[in-house]
Amino acid sequence: MEPVRDNLCCWCGATPCEWENYAEELWLAAGRVQRKLLRRKHRNRALRQTLSR
């Protein structure tokens, strides 16, 4: 009999609780990167064009 795999990620095999643990960390890291890029946006033409898309 095969184990039940409904609760596992189809790509990495991680359980949902592992994703919940990392979700907040990823969200906070994305916020830090976004703030940093927005502060530099007015100085960098290429970055300004990328963020405006």
Backbone as a ProteinNet text record, in pm:
[ID]
protein_1_A
[PRIMARY]
MEPVRDNLCCWCGATPCEWENYAEELWLAAGRVQRKLLRRKHRNRALRQTLSR
[TERTIARY]
83.7	0	88.3	61.2	140.8	98.9	193.2	158.1	75.3	-6.4	-89.3	0	-7.9	79	-0.2	-125.6	-208.6	-157.8	-93.6	-49.8	92.7	155.6	293.5	298.6	398.3	420.5	460	403	433	573	634.9	769	879.9	865.4	977.6	948	822.8	788.7	780	781.9	774.1	630.5	616.8	483.6	438.1	307.3	257.1	309	329.9	376.9	516.7	599.9	731.5	718.3	623.7	600.9	551.5	465.3	415.3	528.5	625.8	739.8	824.3	841.2	926.1	852.2	719.9	642.3	667.1	665.8	686	827.3	926.6	1064.5	1082.3	1023.1	1031.9	960.7	845.6	769.8	848.8	911.4	991.1	1113.7	1179.4	1295.9	1256	1143	1095.9	1066.8	1011.1	984.3	1111.8	1214.9	1343	1404.7	1400.9	1458.4	1380.2	1248.1	1166	1191.9	1199.8	1228.2	1363.6	1461.9	1596.4	1596.8	1526.4	1521.2	1446.5	1339.2	1262.7	1342.5	1427.2	1511.8	1614	1662.7	1764.1	1703.8	1573.5	1505.6	1535.9	1537.8	1556.6	1698.7	1793.7	1932.9	1971	1895.5	1935.7	1829.5	1862	1764.9	1717.4	1807.6	1769.6	1676.4	1706	1621.2	1485.1	1483.1	1358.3	1268.6	1326.5	1249.6	1197.5	1277.2	1236.2	1120.7	1129	1025.1	895.2	901	780.2	698.5	749	675.9	564.7
-118.4	0	124.9	218.2	340.5	442.4	522.3	625.8	736.6	801.6	911.6	1031.7	1085.4	1196.7	1323.9	1330.6	1447.1	1574.6	1563.8	1681.8	1723.7	1659.5	1692.5	1777.9	1862.1	1944.5	1853.7	1879.1	1792	1817.5	1932.6	1961.7	1917.2	1951.8	1925.6	1818.9	1781.5	1680.2	1731.4	1863.4	1921.9	1918.6	1912.5	1917	2062.3	2085.5	2223.2	2299.9	2234	2306.2	2363.4	2296.9	2351.5	2478.6	2480.5	2601	2714.8	2685.2	2788.8	2847.9	2766.5	2816.7	2912.6	2884.1	2966.8	3083.9	3080	3184.3	3321.5	3330.5	3460.1	3511.8	3424.9	3466.2	3517.6	3447.8	3491.5	3624.5	3642.1	3765.5	3883.8	3865.3	3971.9	4005.2	3903	3926	4001	3965.9	4035.6	4181.6	4208.6	4346.9	4427.6	4367	4437.7	4469.2	4373.7	4394.3	4501.1	4496	4593.3	4734.7	4754.3	4887.2	4937.6	4848.2	4886.7	4929	4853.2	4886.9	5017.5	5040.9	5163.8	5286.1	5273.8	5386.3	5420.9	5319.8	5341.8	5371.4	5363.1	5375.1	5508.1	5616.9	5747.8	5768.5	5688	5703.8	5613.5	5510.3	5410	5398.4	5443.7	5445.3	5304.6	5207.9	5071	5010.8	5033.5	4982.3	5050.8	5180.9	5255.9	5200.3	5169.3	5114.2	4974.1	4894.7	4758.6	4760	4845.7	4849.9	4911.4	4991.1	5056.2	4965.1	4850.7	4757.8	4688.4
0	0	0	-91.6	-102.5	2.9	51.5	149.1	83.5	162.6	112.5	85.7	-37.1	-76.1	-106.4	-64.9	-96.3	-30.7	83.1	156.4	124.1	26.2	-7.3	-132.6	-139.2	-257.9	-374.4	-491.3	-605.8	-662.1	-630.4	-682.1	-587.6	-460.1	-369.2	-264.4	-246.3	-148.2	-5.8	12.9	146.5	197.3	328.1	387.3	395.7	400.3	407.5	528.2	640.4	758.5	735.7	657.2	626	543.9	450.3	370.4	458	554.9	644.4	727.1	766.6	843.2	760.9	633.5	548.4	485.8	481.7	414.4	475.9	608.9	673.4	649.2	656	631.3	488.8	391.9	252.7	231.8	295.4	283	339.3	454.5	515.2	430.3	376.3	290.4	163.6	105.7	-14.7	16.2	131.9	171.6	187.2	244.4	259.8	124.6	33.5	-99.6	-174.7	-164.9	-236.6	-185.4	-54.5	0.7	-46.4	-47.3	-89.4	-236.4	-321	-463	-486.4	-413.3	-430.9	-388.4	-287.8	-246.2	-352.9	-424.3	-526.9	-663.4	-673.2	-801.6	-870.4	-797	-859.1	-910.6	-867	-910.8	-1027.3	-1052.9	-1150.2	-1259.8	-1379.9	-1490.2	-1526.3	-1535.1	-1571.6	-1466.4	-1340.8	-1233.1	-1235.6	-1261.2	-1268.6	-1379.6	-1493.9	-1605	-1572.5	-1504.9	-1469.5	-1370.2	-1268.9	-1166.4	-1217.2	-1322.3	-1372.3	-1463.1	-1499.5	-1588.3	-1517.8
[MASK]
+++++++++++++++++++++++++++++++++++++++++++++++++++++

